Amino acid sequence: MTLPYFLGCPQWQHPSWNRLLPAGNTPLARYSQVFNCVEGNTTFYATPTQAQCRQWRTQVSDDFRFLLKFPRAITHDQLLAVTLGEVRAFLEVIAPLEDVLGPFLLQLPAAFGPQHLDALWRFIDNLPAPLNCAVEVRHPAFFTKGEEERTLNRGLRARNTARVCMDSRALFAAPAASEAIRDAQRKKPKVPVHLLPVEAPQVVRFIGHSELETNRQYLAPWVDRVSSWIESGYVPYVFIHMPDNGDAVSLAQVWQSMLLEKLPGAGALALDTQRPQMGLF
């Protein structure tokens, strides 16, 4: 599919998407006909084999992008205090995907604070070119607009590294009326929306309200922002989450319809319109 930016979900398969995605041999092949990127959450929990990575590569086009997460053993268990050998071992496994890699999603836990920034700079500086990453922080000190946050932002700018923007406002505006919502509100950070202007592509992770239409008011500012980026020649990444990600494709369709109103050349999603799409309105 052709879009002037990258749009994706946190996974490439869900049973609820069977009635929305077009026909295809595998879930990834079907997904990649609609979306042109995906969050690589699978590598956070378990490292795939090189054979699996080769299979994934055959199922996507050259303009598709995987934004893989480093294993939690690296980012969460060791807080980036790892050897080059550990990082190289992971990079060797995913080598078959090298030509379709976007920036790695370097998701850091709330325990990763200002005292760990030297480890972050070493990690980024030692990534072999042309690999790069986008950094997501969760420690409260990085959201106070104080010296700790300024130090983080200066270091990222110096390395032309994007700061992932997590927007969970819609999620936390939803009443905790279901286990899916409660689980998402437990796991996702409730942090302010802070953007860091850099030349590197911006990465936005939007976690939606459980009621599909309620998301429009939270998506509207992003429509303005993303359309402005695209018109300025930038190619951002936008990922759509929901408390129940079975609804993520439907929310992505709402998002894209809103973006098309602002930016008519943004393109429509290639969903299977012959089947009923429950839950859109």
C-alpha positions in Angstrom: 0.0 0.0 0.0 1.1 3.6 -0.6 0.9 6.2 2.2 3.0 9.4 2.5 4.0 8.3 6.0 4.2 5.2 8.1 1.1 3.8 9.8 0.8 0.6 11.9 -0.4 -1.3 14.9 1.4 -2.9 17.8 1.0 -6.4 16.2 0.3 -7.8 12.9 -2.4 -10.3 13.7 -5.6 -10.5 15.9 -8.6 -12.8 15.4 -10.9 -9.7 15.3 -9.1 -8.4 12.2 -10.1 -11.4 10.0 -13.2 -9.6 8.8 -11.2 -6.4 8.0 -8.0 -7.4 6.4 -7.8 -8.5 2.7 -7.0 -12.1 1.7 -3.4 -13.3 2.1 -1.3 -16.4 2.8 -0.2 -15.4 6.3 -1.3 -12.8 8.9 1.8 -10.7 8.2 1.2 -10.7 4.5 -2.5 -9.7 5.0 -1.5 -7.0 7.5 1.2 -5.5 5.2 -1.4 -4.9 2.4 -3.1 -2.4 4.7 -0.3 -1.0 6.9 3.3 -0.2 6.0 4.9 -0.6 9.4 4.5 -2.6 12.7 5.8 -2.4 16.2 8.1 -5.4 16.9 6.8 -6.2 20.3 7.5 -9.9 19.7 11.3 -9.2 20.0 10.8 -7.6 23.4 9.5 -10.8 24.9 11.5 -13.4 22.9 14.2 -13.3 20.3 13.1 -15.0 17.1 15.3 -17.3 15.1 17.1 -16.1 12.0 14.9 -18.4 10.0 11.8 -16.7 11.3 13.2 -13.3 10.3 13.9 -14.6 6.8 10.3 -15.8 6.6 9.0 -12.4 7.8 11.1 -10.7 5.1 9.5 -12.7 2.3 6.0 -11.6 3.4 6.4 -7.8 3.2 7.3 -5.4 0.4 10.5 -3.4 0.2 8.8 -0.2 1.5 7.5 -1.9 4.7 9.2 -1.2 8.0 9.6 -3.2 11.2 10.3 -1.1 14.3 11.7 -3.8 16.5 12.1 -3.6 20.3 15.3 -4.6 21.9 14.8 -7.6 24.2 13.6 -6.8 27.7 16.8 -8.4 29.1 18.7 -5.6 27.5 16.4 -2.6 28.2 14.6 -3.6 31.4 16.7 -6.2 33.2 20.1 -4.6 32.6 19.0 -1.0 32.0 21.3 -0.9 28.9 24.4 -1.9 31.0 25.2 -4.6 28.5 28.2 -5.8 26.5 28.6 -5.1 22.8 28.5 -8.9 22.3 24.9 -9.2 23.7 23.7 -6.4 21.3 25.6 -7.9 18.3 24.1 -11.3 19.0 20.6 -9.9 18.7 21.5 -7.8 15.6 22.9 -11.0 14.0 19.6 -12.8 14.5 17.5 -10.1 12.9 20.0 -9.4 10.0 17.6 -10.8 7.4 15.3 -7.8 8.1 18.1 -5.2 7.8 16.8 -3.6 4.6 13.2 -3.2 6.1 14.1 -2.0 9.5 12.9 1.4 10.7 14.4 2.8 13.9 14.5 0.4 16.8 12.1 1.2 19.6 14.3 1.6 22.6 11.6 1.3 25.3 13.0 2.1 28.7 11.3 1.4 32.0 10.4 3.9 34.7 13.4 2.6 36.6 15.7 4.0 33.9 16.3 7.5 35.3 18.7 10.4 34.8 21.5 8.5 36.5 21.5 6.0 33.7 21.8 8.4 30.8 25.5 7.6 30.2 24.5 4.0 29.5 21.9 5.3 26.9 24.5 7.4 25.1 27.0 4.5 25.0 24.3 2.2 23.7 23.2 4.6 20.9 26.8 5.5 20.0 27.7 1.9 19.6 24.9 0.9 17.2 26.5 0.1 13.9 25.5 2.3 11.0 23.0 2.7 9.4 21.0 1.3 12.4 19.4 3.8 14.7 16.7 4.0 17.3 13.9 6.1 18.8 13.9 6.3 22.6 10.9 6.0 24.8 11.4 7.1 28.4 9.0 6.6 31.4 10.9 8.0 34.4 8.9 11.0 35.9 12.1 13.2 35.9 12.0 13.2 32.1 8.6 14.9 32.0 9.1 17.8 34.4 10.8 20.2 31.9 13.7 20.5 34.4 17.4 20.0 34.0 17.1 16.2 33.8 14.7 16.4 30.9 16.8 19.1 29.2 19.9 16.8 29.6 18.0 13.9 28.0 16.8 16.1 25.1 20.2 17.7 24.5 21.7 14.2 24.2 19.1 13.0 21.8 19.3 16.1 19.6 23.1 15.7 19.5 22.6 12.2 18.1 19.7 13.1 15.9 17.6 10.5 17.7 13.8 10.8 18.0 12.1 10.7 21.4 9.0 8.5 21.1 5.8 10.3 22.0 3.4 8.2 23.9 -0.1 9.7 24.0 -2.2 7.8 26.5 -4.7 10.6 27.4 -7.6 9.0 25.6 -6.9 5.7 27.4 -6.9 7.2 30.8 -10.1 9.3 30.1 -12.0 6.0 29.7 -13.8 4.6 32.8 -12.2 1.3 34.0 -15.3 -0.6 33.0 -13.7 -3.7 31.5 -10.7 -5.9 32.2 -9.1 -4.9 28.9 -9.3 -1.2 29.9 -8.0 -1.9 33.5 -5.1 -4.0 32.1 -4.1 -1.3 29.6 -4.3 1.4 32.3 -2.0 -0.7 34.5 0.5 -1.3 31.8 0.7 1.9 29.9 2.4 5.0 31.3 0.3 8.0 32.2 2.7 10.7 31.2 2.5 14.1 29.6 2.8 14.4 25.8 6.3 15.8 25.1 7.6 16.2 21.6 11.3 16.7 20.7 11.9 18.4 17.4 14.7 16.6 15.5 15.5 15.8 11.9 15.0 12.0 12.5 11.4 10.7 11.8 9.0 11.3 14.7 7.4 8.2 16.3 4.0 8.6 17.9 2.2 5.8 19.8 -1.5 6.7 20.4 -3.4 4.6 22.9 -7.1 5.1 22.3 -10.3 5.3 24.3 -12.4 2.2 24.4 -15.3 4.0 22.7 -14.2 4.4 19.1 -15.8 7.8 18.3 -14.6 9.4 21.5 -11.1 9.2 20.1 -11.8 11.9 17.5 -11.2 14.7 19.9 -7.9 13.2 21.0 -6.8 12.4 17.4 -7.7 15.9 16.0 -4.5 17.6 17.2 -2.4 14.8 15.8 -4.1 15.2 12.4 -2.9 18.8 12.3 0.6 17.8 13.5 1.1 14.8 11.2 -0.3 16.6 8.2 2.1 19.5 8.9 5.0 17.1 9.1 4.1 15.4 5.9 3.6 18.7 4.0 7.1 19.8 5.3 8.7 16.7 3.8 9.0 14.5 7.0 7.9 10.9 7.1 6.6 10.2 10.7 5.6 6.8 12.2 2.1 6.6 13.8 1.1 3.6 15.8 -2.5 3.0 16.8 -3.3 1.1 20.0 -6.5 0.3 21.8 -7.2 -1.2 25.2 -8.4 -4.3 23.2 -6.2 -4.3 20.1 -8.9 -6.2 18.3 -10.3 -2.6 17.8 -7.0 -1.1 16.6 -7.7 -1.6 12.9 -11.1 0.1 13.2 -9.5 3.0 15.1 -6.8 3.3 12.4 -9.5 3.6 9.8 -11.1 6.4 11.8 -7.7 8.1 12.1 -7.0 7.8 8.4 -10.4 9.2 7.4 -9.7 12.2 9.6 -6.2 12.7 8.1 -7.7 12.5 4.6 -10.0 15.4 5.4 -7.0 17.5 6.2 -4.6 16.0 3.6 -6.6 14.6 0.7 -3.5 12.9 -0.8 -2.9 10.8 2.3 -4.5 7.7 0.8 -7.2 5.3 2.0 -6.6 2.1 3.9 -7.0 -1.0 1.7 -9.4 -2.8 4.0 -11.8 -5.4 2.8 -14.9 -3.3 2.3 -17.0 -6.2 1.1 -17.3 -7.5 4.6 -19.2 -5.7 7.4 -16.9 -3.7 9.6 -18.7 -3.7 13.0 -17.8 -1.2 15.6 -16.9 1.8 13.4 -19.9 3.9 14.2 
